[in-house]
Amino acid sequence: MVKPNPAFWHGKRVLVTGHTGFKGAWLCEWLLTMGAQVFGYSLPPPTQPALFDQLGLASRLHHQEGDVRDLAHLQQRVTACSPDVVIHLAAQALVRVSYREPVETYAVNVMGTVHLLEALRALPHRCAAVFVTTDKCYENREWIYAYRENDPLGGHDPYSSSKGCAEIAIASFRRSFFPPSVPDTHIGVASARAGNVIGGGDWSLDRIVPDSMRALAQDQPIAVRNPKATRPWQHVLDPLSGYLVLAEKVYDALTDRPKLPRVAAAYNFGPWPTSNIAVAALVEEILRHWPGRWEDRGDPRAVHEANLLGLAIENAVNELGWQPTWDVGASVRHTVDWYRRSSEGGLTQPAAFQALCQSQIAEFQTDSHRA
């Protein structure tokens, strides 16, 4: 099993867009533990509290607030960072918000992606770029089969559709400006499609895990709006490990040309099929670790959300050597443990949150070695 290589990342200049978000904060913490020089570009933290603030990341990396919709400013940031690796996480990432703000969703998720791709064209040196989209970028057929990377892209809601559009743009720029088959190509572009990510420090609204944690902390029932919907649940560290491995492979392949066409591509990073469970089953798993109750708050008038969704991960397993580490049980256990330790332990200082996240990263790495 291939895991992120600390020796690769030590001293690397890494630009992370969306670094103030939930996944971005975990990624930056991991990169810092491996000795990377981390440069961030993002809007201010989207929630209060925010894991980015709890970890005190603004003072521990090269923090820059900015909007990926601002092409000129983004180009300046990319040029100034002179990155070896770019990981693009900046996005409007909520389905229900996309119904309220469809124009903003397309502007951020599609044109923000295009702007970063355009900025990469000016780099004169070797750079590997991983663009993170979503498992929802596929045209959802509501079937039991897991989606593969060559399945049609689409999306019913604006969020899913915008991510499908972003994938098309990424593939177009890769073929047009960063073709893996051209000997002098020095930019490698790949995309990553992850499952439904859970983990400590997610404070977003309209997400089942943070909604559950808030309800349990207040001794309230968990409101579940779509209990039968099935999702590929995974702990945040699992897809992040995939993004890091993919970036390493793309970067190394820029000097080993025969490998570049294989790794400069789209990859699914999801859990094993046994972790594809219904929302109700996920909530029951949460309640095993934090006793409480839940209520079905399904609304037949609610906006459409997919019911069946799964990811086929054979390409990542076979071509990259990556595989998921924690199953849904371990993912939920570590997630609930993070929230309970942070609340019941009265954590307030960044050093305490750093220790909590670093301990889970270390445990994840240990379990990866065992796997």
HELIX and SHEET records of a PDB file:
HELIX    1   1 PRO A    6  TRP A    9  1                                   4    
HELIX    2   2 PHE A   22  THR A   33  1                                  12    
HELIX    3   3 LEU A   51  GLN A   54  1                                   4    
HELIX    4   4 LEU A   57  SER A   59  5                                   3    
HELIX    5   5 LEU A   71  CYS A   81  1                                  11    
HELIX    6   6 VAL A   95  ARG A  100  1                                   6    
HELIX    7   7 PRO A  102  TYR A  106  1                                   5    
HELIX    8   8 ALA A  107  MET A  111  3                                   5    
HELIX    9   9 GLY A  112  LEU A  120  1                                   9    
HELIX   10  10 ASP A  135  CYS A  137  5                                   3    
HELIX   11  11 PRO A  158  PHE A  177  1                                  20    
HELIX   12  12 ILE A  208  ALA A  217  1                                  10    
HELIX   13  13 LEU A  237  ALA A  253  1                                  17    
HELIX   14  14 ARG A  257  LYS A  259  5                                   3    
HELIX   15  15 LEU A  260  VAL A  263  1                                   4    
HELIX   16  16 PRO A  273  SER A  275  5                                   3    
HELIX   17  17 VAL A  279  HIS A  289  1                                  11    
HELIX   18  18 GLU A  314  ASN A  315  1                                   2    
HELIX   19  19 ALA A  316  LEU A  320  3                                   5    
HELIX   20  20 VAL A  328  GLU A  344  1                                  17    
HELIX   21  21 PRO A  350  ARG A  370  1                                  21    
SHEET    1   A 7 HIS A  62  GLU A  65  0                                        
SHEET    2   A 7 GLN A  37  SER A  42  1                                        
SHEET    3   A 7 ARG A  13  THR A  17  1                                        
SHEET    4   A 7 VAL A  85  HIS A  88  1                                        
SHEET    5   A 7 CYS A 127  VAL A 132  1                                        
SHEET    6   A 7 ILE A 187  ALA A 194  1                                        
SHEET    7   A 7 ALA A 266  PHE A 269  1                                        
SHEET    1   B 3 ASN A 196  ILE A 198  0                                        
SHEET    2   B 3 THR A 230  HIS A 235  1                                        
SHEET    3   B 3 ASN A 276  ALA A 278 -1                                        
SHEET    1   C 2 ILE A 222  VAL A 224  0                                        
SHEET    2   C 2 TRP A 294  ASP A 296  1                                        
END                                                                             
